[in-house]
């Protein structure tokens, strides 16, 4: 919810992913303490979580051989849900 009590509008990207998968939105209510803690993260009062080097290395290894063909890349802005759920052909380079 916004500060004026109105609901936030979902982004088109989120809606395109949510609708085909029939995912229902869940309302989360935060108390004042939780809101304050979240705001503290934003202003650096509480230290943000940091990725450890092991996690960075693991992610780098996973992404090292990642390839997306041209057709898949061009469809990504229009059809994010369909493109992300399909397995691109790693041998095809556009």
VOGU-319382 format. One record per residue: residue number from 0; residue in three letters; z, y, x of N, C-alpha, C in turn. Coordinates in steps of 0.1 Angstrom, whole numbers, always signed. Last residue first. Layout:
N
+-----+--------+-------+---------+--------+-------+----------+---------+-------+---------+--------+
: num : residu :  n_up : n_north : n_east : ca_up : ca_north : ca_east :  c_up : c_north : c_east :
+-----+--------+-------+---------+--------+-------+----------+---------+-------+---------+--------+
: NUM :    ala :     Z :       Y :      X :     Z :        Y :       X :     Z :       Y :      X :
...
+-----+--------+-------+---------+--------+-------+----------+---------+-------+---------+--------+
END
This chain:
94
+-----+--------+-------+---------+--------+-------+----------+---------+-------+---------+--------+
: num : residu :  n_up : n_north : n_east : ca_up : ca_north : ca_east :  c_up : c_north : c_east :
+-----+--------+-------+---------+--------+-------+----------+---------+-------+---------+--------+
:  93 :    unk :  -321 :    -163 :   +231 :  -331 :     -155 :    +225 :  -336 :    -144 :   +234 :
:  92 :    unk :  -315 :    -195 :   +239 :  -313 :     -182 :    +244 :  -324 :    -173 :   +239 :
:  91 :    unk :  -300 :    -225 :   +231 :  -310 :     -215 :    +227 :  -307 :    -201 :   +231 :
:  90 :    unk :  -279 :    -240 :   +238 :  -291 :     -241 :    +247 :  -301 :    -231 :   +243 :
:  89 :    unk :  -260 :    -238 :   +219 :  -257 :     -231 :    +232 :  -269 :    -232 :   +241 :
:  88 :    unk :  -264 :    -228 :   +186 :  -270 :     -238 :    +196 :  -268 :    -232 :   +210 :
:  87 :    unk :  -234 :    -221 :   +168 :  -246 :     -217 :    +174 :  -251 :    -227 :   +185 :
:  86 :    unk :  -220 :    -233 :   +140 :  -220 :     -235 :    +154 :  -233 :    -231 :   +160 :
:  85 :    unk :  -207 :    -211 :   +114 :  -218 :     -220 :    +120 :  -216 :    -222 :   +135 :
:  84 :    unk :  -188 :    -193 :   +109 :  -185 :     -206 :    +106 :  -196 :    -216 :   +110 :
:  83 :    unk :  -200 :    -169 :   +117 :  -188 :     -173 :    +124 :  -185 :    -188 :   +121 :
:  82 :    unk :  -220 :    -166 :    +98 :  -224 :     -168 :    +112 :  -212 :    -173 :   +120 :
:  81 :    unk :  -206 :    -164 :    +73 :  -216 :     -175 :     +76 :  -218 :    -177 :    +90 :
:  80 :    unk :  -191 :    -141 :    +78 :  -185 :     -153 :     +74 :  -194 :    -165 :    +77 :
:  79 :    unk :  -210 :    -120 :    +85 :  -200 :     -125 :     +94 :  -194 :    -138 :    +91 :
:  78 :    unk :  -238 :    -110 :    +80 :  -232 :     -122 :     +74 :  -221 :    -127 :    +83 :
:  77 :    unk :  -245 :     -86 :    +94 :  -248 :      -88 :     +80 :  -240 :     -99 :    +73 :
:  76 :    unk :  -237 :     -88 :   +121 :  -233 :      -77 :    +113 :  -235 :     -78 :    +98 :
:  75 :    unk :  -250 :    -114 :   +128 :  -235 :     -112 :    +128 :  -231 :    -100 :   +119 :
:  74 :    unk :  -277 :    -117 :   +131 :  -271 :     -119 :    +118 :  -257 :    -115 :   +116 :
:  73 :    unk :  -281 :    -113 :   +158 :  -286 :     -103 :    +149 :  -281 :    -105 :   +135 :
:  72 :    unk :  -268 :    -136 :   +169 :  -263 :     -123 :    +172 :  -268 :    -112 :   +162 :
:  71 :    unk :  -285 :    -156 :   +159 :  -271 :     -156 :    +155 :  -265 :    -142 :   +157 :
:  70 :    unk :  -308 :    -149 :   +174 :  -308 :     -149 :    +159 :  -294 :    -148 :   +153 :
:  69 :    unk :  -300 :    -152 :   +201 :  -304 :     -139 :    +195 :  -303 :    -138 :   +180 :
:  68 :    unk :  -270 :    -172 :   +206 :  -285 :     -170 :    +206 :  -288 :    -157 :   +199 :
:  67 :    unk :  -244 :    -169 :   +227 :  -248 :     -168 :    +214 :  -263 :    -165 :   +214 :
:  66 :    unk :  -221 :    -187 :   +247 :  -234 :     -181 :    +246 :  -237 :    -180 :   +231 :
:  65 :    unk :  -195 :    -193 :   +270 :  -199 :     -189 :    +256 :  -212 :    -183 :   +256 :
:  64 :    unk :  -184 :    -200 :   +294 :  -197 :     -206 :    +290 :  -202 :    -203 :   +276 :
:  63 :    unk :  -160 :    -185 :   +293 :  -169 :     -185 :    +305 :  -183 :    -190 :   +301 :
:  62 :    unk :  -141 :    -187 :   +274 :  -152 :     -178 :    +271 :  -163 :    -178 :   +282 :
:  61 :    unk :  -123 :    -206 :   +284 :  -130 :     -208 :    +271 :  -142 :    -200 :   +269 :
:  60 :    unk :  -114 :    -192 :   +307 :  -122 :     -205 :    +308 :  -129 :    -208 :   +296 :
:  59 :    unk :  -101 :    -170 :   +295 :  -113 :     -168 :    +304 :  -121 :    -181 :   +305 :
:  58 :    unk :   -80 :    -183 :   +283 :   -90 :     -176 :    +275 :  -103 :    -174 :   +283 :
:  57 :    unk :   -67 :    -192 :   +306 :   -71 :     -202 :    +296 :   -82 :    -196 :   +288 :
:  56 :    unk :   -60 :    -168 :   +319 :   -69 :     -178 :    +326 :   -75 :    -188 :   +316 :
:  55 :    unk :   -43 :    -157 :   +300 :   -55 :     -150 :    +304 :   -65 :    -160 :   +310 :
:  54 :    unk :   -22 :    -176 :   +301 :   -30 :     -174 :    +289 :   -43 :    -167 :   +291 :
:  53 :    unk :   -14 :    -172 :   +327 :   -18 :     -185 :    +323 :   -27 :    -184 :   +311 :
:  52 :    unk :    -4 :    -146 :   +327 :   -16 :     -149 :    +335 :   -22 :    -162 :   +331 :
:  51 :    unk :    +5 :    -136 :   +294 :    +8 :     -141 :    +307 :    -5 :    -145 :   +314 :
:  50 :    unk :    +2 :    -106 :   +275 :    -3 :     -120 :    +278 :    +0 :    -124 :   +292 :
:  49 :    unk :   +31 :     -91 :   +261 :   +21 :      -91 :    +272 :   +16 :    -105 :   +274 :
:  48 :    unk :   +43 :     -71 :   +234 :   +41 :      -84 :    +240 :   +29 :     -84 :   +250 :
:  47 :    unk :   +57 :     -39 :   +241 :   +47 :      -47 :    +235 :   +46 :     -61 :   +241 :
:  46 :    unk :   +90 :     -28 :   +239 :   +79 :      -32 :    +247 :   +70 :     -42 :   +240 :
:  45 :    unk :   +97 :      +0 :   +218 :   +99 :      -15 :    +221 :   +88 :     -20 :   +229 :
:  44 :    unk :   +86 :     +25 :   +220 :  +101 :      +24 :    +221 :  +104 :      +9 :   +224 :
:  43 :    unk :   +59 :     +29 :   +217 :   +64 :      +24 :    +230 :   +79 :     +23 :   +231 :
:  42 :    unk :   +49 :     +35 :   +193 :   +52 :      +46 :    +201 :   +59 :     +42 :   +214 :
:  41 :    unk :   +44 :     +10 :   +181 :   +33 :      +19 :    +183 :   +36 :     +30 :   +192 :
:  40 :    unk :   +69 :      -1 :   +180 :   +59 :       -7 :    +189 :   +48 :      +2 :   +192 :
:  39 :    unk :   +81 :     +15 :   +160 :   +86 :      +16 :    +174 :   +76 :     +10 :   +184 :
:  38 :    unk :   +68 :      +6 :   +137 :   +65 :      +19 :    +142 :   +70 :     +21 :   +156 :
:  37 :    unk :   +81 :     -19 :   +135 :   +67 :      -19 :    +137 :   +63 :      -5 :   +143 :
:  36 :    unk :  +107 :     -10 :   +131 :  +104 :      -18 :    +143 :   +89 :     -18 :   +146 :
:  35 :    unk :  +104 :      +3 :   +106 :  +108 :      +10 :    +118 :  +105 :      +3 :   +131 :
:  34 :    unk :   +97 :     -19 :    +90 :   +87 :       -8 :     +92 :   +91 :      +0 :   +104 :
:  33 :    unk :  +121 :     -34 :    +91 :  +108 :      -39 :     +96 :   +98 :     -29 :    +99 :
:  32 :    unk :  +138 :     -16 :    +78 :  +141 :      -20 :     +92 :  +128 :     -26 :    +99 :
:  31 :    unk :  +128 :     -14 :    +52 :  +127 :       -2 :     +61 :  +130 :      -6 :    +76 :
:  30 :    unk :  +108 :     -44 :    +46 :  +119 :      -35 :     +43 :  +119 :     -23 :    +54 :
:  29 :    unk :   +76 :     -51 :    +32 :   +84 :      -49 :     +44 :   +96 :     -40 :    +40 :
:  28 :    unk :   +58 :     -75 :    +15 :   +67 :      -63 :     +13 :   +76 :     -63 :    +26 :
:  27 :    unk :   +26 :     -86 :    +11 :   +38 :      -87 :     +19 :   +46 :     -74 :    +18 :
:  26 :    unk :    +5 :    -105 :    -10 :   +12 :      -92 :      -8 :   +25 :     -94 :     +0 :
:  25 :    unk :   -24 :    -121 :     -1 :    -9 :     -123 :      -3 :    -3 :    -109 :     +0 :
:  24 :    unk :   -55 :    -130 :    -16 :   -47 :     -121 :      -8 :   -32 :    -123 :    -11 :
:  23 :    unk :   -70 :    -162 :    -13 :   -64 :     -152 :     -22 :   -55 :    -143 :    -13 :
:  22 :    unk :  -102 :    -173 :     -5 :   -88 :     -170 :      +1 :   -82 :    -160 :     -8 :
:  21 :    unk :  -127 :    -185 :     -7 :  -118 :     -185 :     -18 :  -104 :    -183 :    -14 :
:  20 :    unk :  -147 :    -184 :    +11 :  -137 :     -193 :     +14 :  -126 :    -194 :     +3 :
:  19 :    unk :  -163 :    -163 :     +2 :  -168 :     -176 :      +2 :  -158 :    -187 :     +4 :
:  18 :    unk :  -142 :    -141 :     +4 :  -148 :     -145 :      -9 :  -154 :    -159 :     -8 :
:  17 :    unk :  -135 :    -135 :    +31 :  -125 :     -140 :     +22 :  -132 :    -147 :     +9 :
:  16 :    unk :  -157 :    -125 :    +44 :  -151 :     -137 :     +49 :  -143 :    -143 :    +38 :
:  15 :    unk :  -162 :    -102 :    +30 :  -173 :     -112 :     +32 :  -168 :    -125 :    +37 :
:  14 :    unk :  -138 :     -88 :    +32 :  -142 :      -94 :     +19 :  -153 :    -104 :    +20 :
:  13 :    unk :  -138 :     -81 :    +59 :  -128 :      -90 :     +54 :  -132 :     -96 :    +41 :
:  12 :    unk :  -160 :     -63 :    +58 :  -160 :      -75 :     +67 :  -150 :     -85 :    +62 :
:  11 :    unk :  -152 :     -43 :    +41 :  -164 :      -52 :     +37 :  -164 :     -65 :    +45 :
:  10 :    unk :  -117 :     -40 :    +38 :  -129 :      -37 :     +45 :  -140 :     -47 :    +40 :
:   9 :    unk :   -98 :     -32 :     +8 :  -102 :      -41 :     +19 :  -115 :     -37 :    +25 :
:   8 :    unk :   -79 :      -4 :     +2 :   -91 :      -11 :      -1 :   -94 :     -20 :    +10 :
:   7 :    unk :   -44 :      -4 :     -7 :   -54 :       -2 :      +3 :   -67 :      -9 :     -2 :
:   6 :    unk :   -30 :      +9 :    -38 :   -34 :       -2 :     -29 :   -45 :      +2 :    -19 :
:   5 :    unk :    -7 :     +37 :    -39 :   -20 :      +31 :     -42 :   -23 :     +19 :    -33 :
:   4 :    unk :   +14 :     +51 :    -29 :   +17 :      +40 :     -38 :    +4 :     +32 :    -43 :
:   3 :    unk :   +11 :     +69 :     -9 :   +11 :      +74 :     -22 :   +12 :     +63 :    -33 :
:   2 :    unk :    +9 :     +53 :    +14 :   +22 :      +61 :     +12 :   +22 :     +67 :     -2 :
:   1 :    unk :    -6 :     +22 :     +4 :    -6 :      +35 :     +10 :    +7 :     +42 :     +7 :
:   0 :    unk :    +0 :     -12 :     +8 :    +0 :       +0 :      +0 :    +0 :     +12 :     +9 :
+-----+--------+-------+---------+--------+-------+----------+---------+-------+---------+--------+
END
